[in-house]
Amino acid sequence: MRRLVNRPVAVEWLSRPRDRRFFPMRIYWDGAWHDVPELFLGFHHTYGERDALRHVWEVCTDGHWFRLVLDPRSLIWTLEIVADD
C-alpha cells in the first residue's frame, strides 16, 4: 500500500567525488534503519531550477519502497511516499 508521507527523515548517504555521485545508503523510518543496497537505488532525477532544485531518489529496501527528496541548500531529506509489500 502506498502512503503519502511528506515528512523529514534521517538519511545516511555516500558521496563519491571521483565519479561525482551521491546517493542514500540508509533510511531511518518507522523506528528502524533500512539499508539501501546499491543494486536497488532505482531512479534518480532532479526537478526545479537554481534555488528550488531538488534531487529525487526512488529506492527499494527490505520490503519497502521509498521516494526521497533532498534539498541541496538545506541538506534536509524528505520522505514523500512509502510503499509496503
N, C-alpha and C positions, 0 to 999 in steps of 0.2 A: 504494500500500500504506500503510495506517495503522499508525503505531507509537506506543506509549505511551512517553513520554519522562520527564516529571516532573523536569525539571532547570531551574535558574535560567538565564535568558538576558538578554543586553543588549538593551534596547529604547529607541529614541528615540521620545518621544511629544510630542504637541502639546496644549496646554491653551488653550481658548477661553473666557475668563471671561465674555465678553459673552453667549454663549448657554449657558454652564455645561456645556461639553462637554470631554472629553479623550479621546484615542484614540492608539493606536500608529501611528507613521509608518514606522519601520524596525526590523527584527529581525536580530540577529546570530546566525546559526545555521549550524552545519556549516562554519565557516571563512569565511563570506561574509555580507555585508549584503544583506538582502532588503527592497526598498521595498514599502510597502503603499499602493497608490493609494486615495484617499478613496472612490472608487467601489466598492472591494472590501473595505470594512471589515466587512461582514457583520453578524452577530448579536452584540449586546451585552446582557448581563444580569448580575444580581448574585445571590449566594446567601449565606446566613448572616445573622447579626444582630450588631449592635454591634461587639464586639471581634473577632468572627470573620467580618466582612463581606469578601467577595471580589468583584472585578469580573472578568467573563469576556468575552473577545472571540474570535470565530471569524472569521479573515481569510484572504484569498487573496493570494498574491504571484505572482511569476514561476514558475509550475509547482508551487507548494507551497500547502498549506492548513495553517494553524496554529490551535491552540486555546491562547490565552494567558490567564493568570490574574494579576491584580495584587492584592497585599496592600497596602491603603492605609495601614496603620500602618507597615510597614517600607519601602514603595515597592519591593519586590522583585517582579520579573516571573518567572513560572514557565511554561515551555513544557510543557503537559500532553500534547498529541497533535500529531503532524505527519503529513501525508499527501503523497505524491508523485504526480505524474501517471503 
